[in-house]
Amino acid sequence: MYVVFGAAWLMAVIYASIPCYWFMVHPFAEFWRQRRSPLRVIVLLWALIILSLAAITWPWHSVSLYASLWALLPALAFIAMAISVYRRMPSQFGVANFSGQAELDPQAQQRLVTSGMHARVRHPVYLAHLCTLLAFTVGSGLAVDYTLLAFALVTGCAMIALEEHELERRFGDEWNEYKRRTGAIFPRISPQGLNPESKAAPLQSRFRDEI
């Protein structure tokens, strides 16, 4: 059981640090583009952030709020949702976009994704990240995981707000229309005029939904 709690704590640390990765890449994209192999440096800095979060939370990494096998049911549901998104990511969004590598490439073309997973949700990969973090948090019942979840929600909301501001600046009316008919990370019950099966040529963005 100690090993299971340790794994749940470590996964929560990693996933809660994802917004920090974003903040390292996007506000300083121009700076990173001028460096050789910037992704290696960014990943190293991200690893240091993960280690720092792990060190800070280690004293409480095994403190449990509850222990129940019933908690595994919603945890499995969250994991299934996350896997459903992750497995479609390479074909619909691309690994380079997912990792942020495309944002660091000055030659990459910027286009806006509105098809596939993005037909209902503007940030489906962020939804998958959230579902994964929820799975480990709810399933383990660890107090530290709930703390890391709160941290991820606060930093994640700031990340999405800044990203959407930048997308509006880049794509203008096209982005505003897309935003009007879709949810940020949760699908709207009644999308306004959006046809997910639209045959229109898919548009793609190298800026959105990276780790």
matplotlib code that plots the C-alpha trace (Angstrom):
import matplotlib.pyplot as plt

x = [0.0, 2.9, 4.2, 0.7, 0.5, 4.0, 3.2, 0.0, 1.9, 4.6, 2.2, 0.3, 3.6, 4.3, 0.9, 0.5, 3.8, 2.5, 1.3, 4.8, 6.2, 3.8, 4.9, 8.5, 7.8, 5.2, 5.9, 9.6, 9.1, 11.1, 14.0, 14.0, 13.8, 17.2, 18.8, 20.3, 18.3, 16.1, 13.8, 16.6, 17.1, 13.4, 12.9, 15.9, 14.3, 11.0, 12.7, 14.1, 10.6, 9.3, 12.0, 11.3, 7.6, 8.5, 10.9, 8.3, 5.5, 7.5, 6.8, 3.1, 3.3, 1.7, -1.0, -4.3, -7.7, -9.5, -9.0, -11.7, -11.9, -15.0, -12.8, -11.2, -14.5, -14.4, -10.6, -10.9, -13.5, -11.2, -8.3, -10.5, -11.4, -7.8, -6.7, -9.5, -8.0, -4.3, -4.6, -6.1, -3.5, -0.8, -3.2, -5.4, -2.9, 0.7, 3.4, 5.4, 2.4, 1.7, 5.3, 5.6, 8.4, 6.5, 6.2, 10.0, 10.4, 10.5, 9.7, 6.5, 3.2, 0.5, -3.0, -6.0, -7.4, -11.2, -11.8, -11.6, -11.2, -11.2, -14.7, -16.3, -13.5, -10.8, -8.2, -8.9, -5.3, -5.6, -8.8, -6.9, -4.2, -6.9, -8.7, -5.4, -4.6, -8.2, -7.8, -4.7, -6.2, -9.6, -8.3, -5.6, -7.3, -4.0, -4.1, -1.0, -2.7, -5.7, -3.3, -1.5, -4.8, -5.7, -2.3, -2.8, -6.3, -5.1, -2.1, -4.0, -6.7, -4.1, -2.4, -5.6, -6.5, -3.1, -3.1, -6.6, -5.6, -2.6, -4.8, -7.3, -4.4, -3.1, -6.4, -8.8, -12.4, -11.7, -10.8, -13.7, -16.2, -14.6, -14.6, -18.2, -19.4, -17.0, -16.2, -12.7, -12.0, -15.6, -17.9, -21.0, -24.3, -25.6, -22.8, -24.0, -24.0, -21.0, -20.9, -18.2, -18.3, -17.7, -15.8, -14.2, -10.4, -8.9, -6.9, -4.1, -2.2, 1.3, 0.5, -2.3, -2.6, 1.0, 2.2]
y = [0.0, 2.4, 1.8, 2.7, 5.9, 6.8, 6.4, 8.4, 11.2, 11.2, 11.3, 14.2, 16.1, 15.6, 16.5, 19.5, 20.9, 20.9, 24.6, 25.5, 23.9, 26.0, 29.2, 28.4, 27.9, 30.4, 33.7, 33.2, 31.5, 34.1, 33.8, 30.0, 30.1, 31.8, 29.0, 25.7, 22.6, 24.7, 21.7, 20.0, 23.0, 23.4, 19.7, 20.0, 23.0, 21.2, 18.3, 20.7, 22.1, 18.5, 17.7, 20.9, 20.1, 16.6, 17.9, 20.4, 17.8, 14.8, 15.2, 14.7, 12.3, 9.4, 11.4, 9.9, 11.6, 8.3, 4.8, 3.2, 0.7, 2.6, 5.5, 3.4, 3.6, 7.3, 7.1, 4.4, 6.6, 9.6, 7.5, 6.1, 9.6, 10.7, 7.7, 8.4, 11.8, 10.8, 8.0, 10.4, 13.1, 12.0, 11.9, 14.9, 17.3, 16.0, 15.1, 18.2, 20.4, 18.4, 18.8, 22.4, 21.6, 23.3, 26.5, 26.7, 26.2, 29.6, 27.9, 26.2, 27.6, 28.7, 27.5, 27.0, 23.5, 23.4, 19.7, 16.4, 16.6, 20.4, 20.5, 20.6, 21.5, 24.2, 22.5, 18.7, 17.8, 19.9, 18.1, 14.8, 16.1, 17.2, 13.8, 12.0, 14.2, 13.7, 9.9, 9.7, 12.2, 10.7, 7.1, 7.6, 9.9, 11.5, 15.0, 16.1, 15.1, 17.3, 20.2, 19.6, 19.5, 22.9, 24.2, 22.8, 24.3, 27.8, 27.8, 26.0, 28.6, 31.3, 29.4, 29.0, 32.6, 33.8, 31.3, 32.3, 36.0, 35.2, 33.1, 35.9, 38.3, 35.8, 34.7, 37.5, 37.0, 33.4, 32.6, 34.6, 32.7, 29.3, 30.3, 31.3, 27.9, 25.7, 25.1, 25.6, 22.2, 20.8, 20.3, 22.6, 20.7, 22.6, 23.8, 26.8, 25.9, 23.6, 20.4, 18.1, 16.1, 19.1, 18.4, 21.7, 21.6, 21.1, 24.0, 23.4, 25.4, 24.8, 26.9, 25.1, 22.1, 21.4, 19.8]
z = [0.0, 0.8, -2.8, -4.2, -2.2, -3.2, -6.9, -6.5, -4.8, -7.4, -10.3, -8.7, -8.3, -12.0, -13.3, -11.0, -12.4, -16.0, -15.9, -14.7, -17.9, -19.9, -18.1, -19.0, -22.7, -23.9, -22.3, -23.3, -26.7, -28.6, -26.2, -26.5, -30.3, -30.3, -28.3, -29.6, -28.4, -26.1, -25.3, -23.5, -21.2, -20.6, -19.7, -17.3, -15.7, -15.5, -13.8, -11.2, -10.6, -10.1, -7.7, -5.8, -5.5, -4.4, -1.7, -0.4, -0.3, 0.9, 4.6, 3.9, 1.0, 2.9, 4.9, 3.9, 4.3, 3.6, 2.3, 0.3, -2.6, -3.7, -4.6, -7.3, -9.3, -10.1, -10.4, -13.2, -14.9, -14.9, -16.2, -19.0, -20.1, -20.1, -22.1, -24.6, -25.3, -25.1, -27.7, -30.3, -29.6, -32.1, -35.1, -34.3, -32.6, -33.1, -30.6, -31.4, -30.5, -27.4, -26.1, -27.0, -29.5, -32.4, -30.4, -30.2, -34.0, -35.7, -39.1, -37.9, -39.3, -36.9, -37.5, -35.3, -34.6, -34.7, -35.7, -34.0, -30.3, -30.6, -32.1, -28.7, -26.4, -26.9, -24.7, -24.7, -23.7, -20.6, -19.8, -20.1, -17.7, -15.2, -15.4, -14.8, -11.7, -10.4, -10.8, -8.6, -6.1, -5.7, -5.9, -3.3, -0.9, -0.1, 1.5, -0.5, -3.7, -3.0, -2.2, -5.5, -7.3, -5.9, -7.0, -10.5, -10.7, -9.8, -12.0, -14.8, -14.9, -15.2, -17.9, -19.9, -19.5, -20.8, -23.6, -24.8, -24.7, -26.9, -29.3, -29.6, -30.5, -33.1, -34.7, -34.0, -35.1, -36.1, -32.5, -31.0, -33.1, -32.2, -28.5, -28.6, -29.6, -27.5, -23.9, -22.6, -21.1, -20.6, -23.6, -23.7, -23.6, -26.6, -28.9, -30.9, -34.5, -34.3, -36.4, -35.0, -38.2, -40.4, -43.6, -43.6, -43.9, -40.4, -39.0, -36.7, -34.0, -32.7, -29.7, -27.9, -25.6, -25.0, -21.8]

ax = plt.figure().add_subplot(projection="3d")
ax.plot(x, y, z, "-o")
ax.set_aspect("equal")
plt.show()
